[in-house]
């Protein structure tokens, strides 16, 4: 009995070795009785599905240690990626499933995930790119991309502090950023129009910017960038005076017009942005996963 891969639409790979018990039923039982469980959707044999706090579904599959890699690969997906792999396998007279890699009756791999790929003459691939969008061809040609690692991220360009709806002071944000090895962080509290988020009016914003200047003087090899998350109202007015956007200011527009419908949001309606000297925008797309599409804005400069 091996580790327990957790399948969350294949997008997360926080698989943890929860148990090495020999009794499959016991593992399922322990899983469905975890304190985090809000609802048990299914339970029996070597499978269980639970709902935990926040409505997240977690599926459990208990597999033999010898099949762990094959199961991990299978449940990570995506479906398209796996269908493509199975097609390649078939052409080579190989069978892939969640239990392993088989040539005829003989099992030729499956304990480790890379064995699944190796059997097909392919290198192991990062889970994030398994979408059948060319990664299998790239792997075959030896041109798999090198993905960005968390350790390579140099800073964060959109952080809220206690001044609006964040939970930390600027100094605490800086300390946390330095712990992450960052070199810069942009403070982007809400502007005054967002009352529910305790948005900053002109005088509070001016004070915050003075504080940032003061802190920057003391900091070595780290820079706090000034930002503001402005709203663009229906009438095209930006909710923070543009003089505060100059130089190192990072504007982060939330467009009421866009929220009303992307077709109403014409980038040409926002000459203030171009004239402001604002450095950057983020989030630049206005996208809300699953519910809102991209803005039409083009962020060329
Ligand atoms: Zn924000």
Boltz pocket constraint, residues with backbone or C-beta under 6 A from the ligand:
constraints:
  - pocket:
      binder: B
      contacts: [[A, 158], [A, 160], [A, 188], [A, 229]]
      max_distance: 6.0
